[in-house]
Amino acid sequence: MWIYKDMVQERVKMPETGLTKIVSVKIKGKGIKAENEAFKRLTDKIEKIAFKRLMFSEAITLYITDISKSLKPSSVRKARISLHSILEITGDAYLDNMTAGFVRKKFIASGRENRTLNGYLKIFKTFWLWCYRNDLVHSRDVFDKLTPFQDTPKKERIQDKFLETDEMNRLLDAMHEERWKLVTKALLLSGLRIGEFIALDKNDVRGDYIHVTKTYDANNKIITSAKTFDSKRDVFIQKELREVLDEIAKYTKWQAQVCGYETIIFFPDVDGDRLKYYAYRNYLSYLSQKVLHRTISAHTLRHSHCSMLALAGVPLEQISQRLGHSDSRITKEIYLHRMQELKNRENARLDALHLIG
């Protein structure tokens, strides 16, 4: 910086063009104090000029590129979809113009449910913090000031998270498509996640165990590593499950001969590729609504497996190991609920006894 006449000046390279220009501010007054104040104002002016203004859409592209280096494709895809949904809500704008008030106002005007907006808000705040840490915005105020929208989620009864025995039987009896019936039985009797089941190869089912080491990412149609460290496990094949797995082996052998393919996949689709996750999800959703008058997912079958084991008196620790997680609130809730049911049944039997007279 230098002083020329009554101006403080500096050469600055413009980020938009790459050309150098002289930036200056006027010295207001006389003396060292006035000059120092002018130097400070020039520094602030240069910072603003040298700071490349980015549009929201441009920053999203940079963010997705960066997180793609460390996150799973499914996580990256979720972030991309969510951020572009937010972009539709807010419209494109310079990042330095996106205040907390601006974002909140746009979210409210979208008319979407608060639960949905809170999901977007979580993604957006993570994105904004990344922008701040990578010097794309000057301040993290937007991150600090944005608070969740008030939400009163519907409280789901713990009984709605799993199927009772009669519900399982009714659902299976209504399944006329053999392959989906076999999948449903396998999930009910093993407790596997649907992605873990689809990812199984023939050599993963051997001896007395199903060796779970990977999962299927339905969004990106790829096999990825197990969901967590605890998800890698050996699931014991009890007698009932063995019978279903044998049925699957016969069915898939017949299907391969009819359709003319060879594959290492344990339960392939008719084209020899992995089972179509969304086809099964839609089938299960439709049929459960029709038969049970409520919609269930493949994860409900996993919870149902937990419920059956609890009723059979299997300890919680063993159930958790079989399901592949060290700590799960839902598993504990289902287990404790079933234990209370057993206790109530025992008390009812005792209450009905006539021990004297």
PAVEXTOR-762791 format. One record per residue (C-alpha): residue number from 1; x, z, y. Coordinates in steps of 0.001 Angstrom, whole numbers, plus 500000, padded with zeros to 6 digits. Layout:
BEGIN
<r NUM,<X,Z,Y>>,
...
This chain:
BEGIN
<r 1,<500000,500000,500000>>,
<r 2,<501098,499358,503554>>,
<r 3,<499838,499737,507077>>,
<r 4,<499336,496638,509192>>,
<r 5,<498151,497231,512735>>,
<r 6,<495139,499603,512285>>,
<r 7,<494533,498656,508615>>,
<r 8,<495735,500021,505265>>,
<r 9,<496222,497142,502810>>,
<r 10,<497071,496390,499165>>,
<r 11,<497328,493320,496931>>,
<r 12,<494822,493425,494063>>,
<r 13,<494321,491103,491097>>,
<r 14,<490624,490255,490843>>,
<r 15,<489271,490722,487299>>,
<r 16,<486730,487893,487569>>,
<r 17,<489169,485165,488678>>,
<r 18,<492636,486538,487916>>,
<r 19,<493664,485653,491496>>,
<r 20,<495360,488090,493856>>,
<r 21,<493809,489006,497193>>,
<r 22,<494596,491506,499931>>,
<r 23,<492159,494406,500145>>,
<r 24,<492089,496502,503294>>,
<r 25,<490262,499330,505079>>,
<r 26,<490364,500322,508709>>,
<r 27,<492135,503496,509819>>,
<r 28,<489587,505616,511642>>,
<r 29,<491440,507636,514259>>,
<r 30,<495114,508428,514755>>,
<r 31,<497737,510480,512985>>,
<r 32,<498710,511308,509412>>,
<r 33,<495323,512780,508538>>,
<r 34,<493500,509552,509494>>,
<r 35,<496017,507455,507563>>,
<r 36,<495696,509631,504410>>,
<r 37,<491927,509388,504618>>,
<r 38,<492237,505588,504868>>,
<r 39,<494583,505496,501864>>,
<r 40,<491994,507449,499861>>,
<r 41,<489193,505076,500833>>,
<r 42,<491353,502090,499928>>,
<r 43,<492138,503598,496510>>,
<r 44,<488425,504082,495843>>,
<r 45,<487695,500526,496964>>,
<r 46,<490418,499098,494702>>,
<r 47,<489095,501064,491708>>,
<r 48,<485658,499568,492182>>,
<r 49,<487052,496048,492576>>,
<r 50,<489433,496314,489614>>,
<r 51,<486673,497703,487403>>,
<r 52,<485158,494749,485531>>,
<r 53,<481387,494954,485699>>,
<r 54,<479815,494366,482321>>,
<r 55,<476262,493471,481453>>,
<r 56,<474462,495608,478876>>,
<r 57,<474358,492640,476471>>,
<r 58,<478125,492070,476817>>,
<r 59,<478860,495726,476116>>,
<r 60,<476665,495635,473009>>,
<r 61,<478760,492763,471626>>,
<r 62,<481977,494707,472245>>,
<r 63,<480532,497847,470681>>,
<r 64,<479316,496090,467524>>,
<r 65,<482677,494359,467107>>,
<r 66,<484468,497708,467357>>,
<r 67,<482288,499738,464990>>,
<r 68,<482372,496906,462437>>,
<r 69,<485976,497902,461752>>,
<r 70,<485063,501375,460481>>,
<r 71,<481373,501563,459504>>,
<r 72,<479460,500153,456553>>,
<r 73,<477719,496797,457161>>,
<r 74,<474327,498506,456771>>,
<r 75,<475177,501014,459538>>,
<r 76,<476456,498238,461795>>,
<r 77,<473314,496212,461182>>,
<r 78,<471111,499199,462047>>,
<r 79,<473016,499760,465301>>,
<r 80,<472818,496071,466203>>,
<r 81,<469076,495846,465594>>,
<r 82,<468379,499079,467495>>,
<r 83,<470506,498140,470507>>,
<r 84,<468882,494721,470778>>,
<r 85,<465473,496407,470611>>,
<r 86,<466600,498649,473468>>,
<r 87,<467830,495563,475327>>,
<r 88,<464322,494105,475032>>,
<r 89,<462908,497316,476514>>,
<r 90,<465332,497702,479433>>,
<r 91,<466174,494076,480089>>,
<r 92,<469764,493024,480725>>,
<r 93,<471512,494841,483570>>,
<r 94,<474965,495823,484764>>,
<r 95,<476081,498965,482951>>,
<r 96,<476949,500710,486227>>,
<r 97,<473338,500190,487369>>,
<r 98,<471842,501820,484259>>,
<r 99,<471113,505385,485306>>,
<r 100,<469388,507950,483100>>,
<r 101,<466288,507623,485254>>,
<r 102,<466304,503840,484867>>,
<r 103,<466543,504039,481078>>,
<r 104,<463908,506751,480759>>,
<r 105,<461471,504863,483007>>,
<r 106,<461893,501683,480956>>,
<r 107,<461421,503582,477689>>,
<r 108,<458177,505175,478887>>,
<r 109,<456870,501844,480195>>,
<r 110,<457420,500272,476755>>,
<r 111,<454448,502211,475382>>,
<r 112,<456206,502939,472088>>,
<r 113,<455748,506188,470183>>,
<r 114,<458009,509054,471206>>,
<r 115,<459386,509287,467680>>,
<r 116,<460522,505664,467879>>,
<r 117,<461944,506147,471371>>,
<r 118,<463908,509203,470243>>,
<r 119,<465461,507127,467488>>,
<r 120,<466489,504507,470041>>,
<r 121,<467713,507237,472381>>,
<r 122,<470080,508606,469756>>,
<r 123,<471604,505164,469185>>,
<r 124,<471822,504451,472926>>,
<r 125,<473568,507757,473698>>,
<r 126,<476160,507095,470985>>,
<r 127,<476692,503644,472485>>,
<r 128,<477012,505048,476022>>,
<r 129,<479569,507655,474995>>,
<r 130,<481605,504871,473379>>,
<r 131,<481413,502894,476656>>,
<r 132,<482649,505927,478604>>,
<r 133,<485525,506598,476224>>,
<r 134,<486557,502952,476426>>,
<r 135,<486451,502865,480252>>,
<r 136,<483492,500503,480437>>,
<r 137,<481574,502983,482603>>,
<r 138,<482898,505490,485136>>,
<r 139,<480713,508409,484125>>,
<r 140,<479046,509911,481080>>,
<r 141,<476108,511120,483198>>,
<r 142,<473637,508882,481364>>,
<r 143,<474653,510499,478062>>,
<r 144,<474355,514016,479485>>,
<r 145,<471070,513519,481359>>,
<r 146,<469010,511656,478774>>,
<r 147,<466976,514159,476763>>,
<r 148,<464611,513542,473818>>,
<r 149,<460952,512777,474428>>,
<r 150,<458511,515435,473280>>,
<r 151,<457465,514663,469755>>,
<r 152,<455045,516430,467438>>,
<r 153,<455663,514771,464065>>,
<r 154,<453042,515002,461388>>,
<r 155,<453892,517839,459046>>,
<r 156,<454040,516476,455527>>,
<r 157,<453104,518825,452725>>,
<r 158,<455878,519346,450214>>,
<r 159,<453403,518280,447482>>,
<r 160,<453195,514839,449115>>,
<r 161,<456879,514251,448500>>,
<r 162,<456585,513998,444714>>,
<r 163,<454124,512926,442014>>,
<r 164,<452262,515226,439675>>,
<r 165,<452302,514300,435980>>,
<r 166,<448788,512838,436046>>,
<r 167,<449705,510742,439098>>,
<r 168,<452756,509355,437299>>,
<r 169,<450640,508409,434297>>,
<r 170,<447941,506760,436403>>,
<r 171,<450536,504787,438326>>,
<r 172,<452360,503623,435202>>,
<r 173,<449094,502694,433459>>,
<r 174,<448200,500480,436423>>,
<r 175,<451538,498636,436306>>,
<r 176,<450958,495325,434548>>,
<r 177,<454255,493764,435615>>,
<r 178,<456645,494876,432892>>,
<r 179,<459930,494739,434812>>,
<r 180,<458619,496922,437655>>,
<r 181,<457139,499341,435157>>,
<r 182,<460548,499665,433458>>,
<r 183,<462265,500213,436815>>,
<r 184,<459740,502918,437719>>,
<r 185,<460204,504702,434394>>,
<r 186,<463996,504555,434732>>,
<r 187,<463908,506034,438244>>,
<r 188,<461477,508790,437237>>,
<r 189,<463618,509791,434246>>,
<r 190,<467078,509481,435818>>,
<r 191,<466645,510542,439455>>,
<r 192,<468794,507600,440575>>,
<r 193,<468359,506160,444042>>,
<r 194,<466907,502660,443919>>,
<r 195,<470141,501234,445389>>,
<r 196,<472177,502984,442690>>,
<r 197,<469946,501558,439953>>,
<r 198,<470085,498003,441306>>,
<r 199,<473894,498235,441553>>,
<r 200,<474357,499164,437889>>,
<r 201,<476369,496838,435686>>,
<r 202,<476193,496893,431900>>,
<r 203,<479461,498807,431584>>,
<r 204,<478052,501543,433847>>,
<r 205,<475559,502496,431114>>,
<r 206,<477538,503520,428069>>,
<r 207,<477676,506415,425657>>,
<r 208,<475614,509380,426754>>,
<r 209,<475913,508767,430494>>,
<r 210,<475027,506484,433379>>,
<r 211,<478178,506255,435490>>,
<r 212,<477124,506066,439146>>,
<r 213,<479944,504822,441400>>,
<r 214,<478293,502392,443819>>,
<r 215,<475064,501374,445524>>,
<r 216,<473303,498210,446638>>,
<r 217,<472919,497462,450341>>,
<r 218,<469604,495574,450422>>,
<r 219,<469921,494601,454090>>,
<r 220,<473237,492813,453626>>,
<r 221,<472757,492039,449913>>,
<r 222,<476101,493496,448882>>,
<r 223,<477434,496227,446605>>,
<r 224,<479056,499083,448521>>,
<r 225,<480656,502400,447637>>,
<r 226,<478489,505373,446696>>,
<r 227,<476492,506939,449528>>,
<r 228,<478580,510138,449581>>,
<r 229,<481415,511730,447625>>,
<r 230,<478905,513761,445608>>,
<r 231,<476914,510613,444824>>,
<r 232,<479634,509541,442397>>,
<r 233,<478500,511207,439209>>,
<r 234,<477677,510880,435525>>,
<r 235,<473975,511187,434754>>,
<r 236,<473251,512400,431225>>,
<r 237,<470932,510114,429248>>,
<r 238,<468297,512327,427651>>,
<r 239,<466129,511031,424772>>,
<r 240,<463245,509785,426952>>,
<r 241,<465610,507976,429290>>,
<r 242,<467506,506472,426347>>,
<r 243,<464270,504924,425066>>,
<r 244,<463567,503337,428450>>,
<r 245,<467127,502032,428792>>,
<r 246,<466838,500471,425323>>,
<r 247,<463577,498813,426419>>,
<r 248,<465367,497454,429490>>,
<r 249,<468198,496087,427341>>,
<r 250,<465699,494222,425111>>,
<r 251,<463743,492946,428092>>,
<r 252,<466807,491673,429972>>,
<r 253,<468204,490015,426820>>,
<r 254,<464918,488136,426387>>,
<r 255,<464808,487259,430095>>,
<r 256,<468379,485898,430042>>,
<r 257,<467581,483650,427075>>,
<r 258,<464393,482331,428684>>,
<r 259,<465921,481783,432125>>,
<r 260,<469287,480594,430852>>,
<r 261,<471856,482786,432583>>,
<r 262,<474675,485196,431722>>,
<r 263,<475377,488241,433830>>,
<r 264,<477120,491622,433851>>,
<r 265,<474219,493175,435787>>,
<r 266,<472384,495888,433845>>,
<r 267,<468894,494888,435029>>,
<r 268,<469020,491457,436717>>,
<r 269,<466192,489559,438364>>,
<r 270,<464816,486354,436853>>,
<r 271,<467548,484374,438645>>,
<r 272,<470321,486487,437111>>,
<r 273,<471094,488154,440443>>,
<r 274,<470383,491720,441582>>,
<r 275,<466781,492921,441541>>,
<r 276,<464938,492217,444777>>,
<r 277,<464650,495573,446498>>,
<r 278,<461948,494558,448959>>,
<r 279,<459833,492969,446233>>,
<r 280,<459826,496255,444310>>,
<r 281,<459225,498321,447455>>,
<r 282,<456201,496219,448385>>,
<r 283,<454829,496298,444853>>,
<r 284,<455168,500085,444600>>,
<r 285,<453707,500614,448057>>,
<r 286,<450671,498422,447386>>,
<r 287,<449941,499778,443914>>,
<r 288,<450344,503452,444839>>,
<r 289,<447953,503048,447755>>,
<r 290,<445439,501364,445475>>,
<r 291,<445735,503822,442588>>,
<r 292,<446746,507118,444231>>,
<r 293,<445296,506462,447697>>,
<r 294,<448637,507255,449292>>,
<r 295,<451771,505185,449752>>,
<r 296,<454893,506237,447909>>,
<r 297,<458448,504892,447918>>,
<r 298,<461197,504686,445328>>,
<r 299,<462558,507896,446823>>,
<r 300,<459301,509637,445880>>,
<r 301,<460214,508871,442257>>,
<r 302,<463579,510573,442795>>,
<r 303,<461817,513634,444226>>,
<r 304,<459443,513537,441259>>,
<r 305,<462409,513707,438890>>,
<r 306,<463576,516811,440729>>,
<r 307,<460086,518306,440401>>,
<r 308,<459948,517631,436649>>,
<r 309,<463338,519249,436082>>,
<r 310,<462312,522304,438106>>,
<r 311,<459131,522714,436037>>,
<r 312,<461258,522407,432885>>,
<r 313,<463322,525370,434075>>,
<r 314,<466524,523459,434914>>,
<r 315,<468609,525466,437441>>,
<r 316,<468802,524177,441022>>,
<r 317,<472577,523693,440861>>,
<r 318,<472273,521450,437812>>,
<r 319,<469445,519456,439417>>,
<r 320,<471556,518933,442548>>,
<r 321,<474512,517729,440482>>,
<r 322,<472311,515287,438576>>,
<r 323,<470805,513912,441790>>,
<r 324,<474240,513563,443371>>,
<r 325,<474228,515862,446365>>,
<r 326,<475669,519291,447022>>,
<r 327,<473020,520338,449524>>,
<r 328,<469553,518933,450150>>,
<r 329,<466760,520650,452045>>,
<r 330,<464069,518608,450283>>,
<r 331,<465465,519340,446819>>,
<r 332,<465505,523048,447574>>,
<r 333,<461966,522931,448982>>,
<r 334,<460633,521112,445914>>,
<r 335,<462485,523465,443578>>,
<r 336,<461251,526624,445304>>,
<r 337,<457714,525225,445470>>,
<r 338,<457715,524552,441733>>,
<r 339,<459217,527976,440990>>,
<r 340,<456413,529597,442958>>,
<r 341,<453877,527536,440985>>,
<r 342,<455380,528748,437700>>,
<r 343,<455310,532328,438946>>,
<r 344,<451653,531978,439962>>,
<r 345,<450790,530564,436540>>,
<r 346,<452528,533446,434787>>,
<r 347,<450715,535942,436999>>,
<r 348,<447388,534249,436250>>,
<r 349,<448038,534501,432495>>,
<r 350,<448952,538173,432819>>,
<r 351,<445870,538777,434909>>,
<r 352,<443666,537306,432163>>,
<r 353,<445088,539543,429432>>,
<r 354,<443183,542544,428047>>,
<r 355,<445928,544801,426796>>,
<r 356,<443858,547931,426195>>,
<r 357,<440443,548071,424748>>,
